[in-house]
């Protein structure tokens, strides 16, 4: 019998639910994993909701979890800024260009839209326009560095696929010749923080998600096995042309235990 992982990392949107509806069988699947004493971590690049809001959303849908089992890209950014501030030996000035719901995560730092040390970039919906893009370009051109909460290419919504902030992150990297610090998936440090939170080694963990690049590919780069679910943003043509080879592919999270047991 194959040895079950000690830790399973779970993507949220598209893997456990779509919109406000759980994937059929998802709640029961997680209950089965807990019955086998497998530690769970809920990880997400979602940057439009605070940690508390995400936990509450999952609980309303019927998922059982402790608050410290959920680790978001915004939390990772706060930890990174604290480290950078300590290295600088002075208070950092930041421009938190993020959704209103998570701005409170960054109140310990000085906010400055004119001469920040770092721009913290997250999902801001329809707030993008050419004026804002040029303001960001000039601030970066004058010395600010870019911290991106993630670099996702696209994401699944109830209305279909939509372009993600990776579109803007890559654009700013190109026009400024600077490399952004990426906080969420597929960043190696992000995955390592999740492993450390459960005191588990990479070879004893499994990542489950609907994004073959950030979820599966990112996890595999650090030595975590990856399982791709055919829900959410999964598209067969994209899968067929990808260089990433998942360790497991399942129709949905409901089939996970059968696949790995």
Buried (B, 14 or more C-beta within 10 A) or exposed (E): EEEBBBBBBBBBBBBBBBEEEBBEBBBBBBEBBEEEEBBBBBBBBBBBBBBEEBBEBBEEBEBEBEEEBBBBBBBBBBBBBEEBBEEEEEEBBBBBBBBEBBBEBBEEBBEBBEEBBBBBBBBBEEEBEEEEBEBBBEBBEEEBBBBBBBBBBBBBBEEEEEEBBBEBBBEBBEEBEBEBBBBBBBBEBBBEBBBEBBEBEBEBBBBBBBBBBBBBBBBBBBBBBBBBBBBBBBBEEBBEEBEBEBBBBBEBBBBBBEBBE
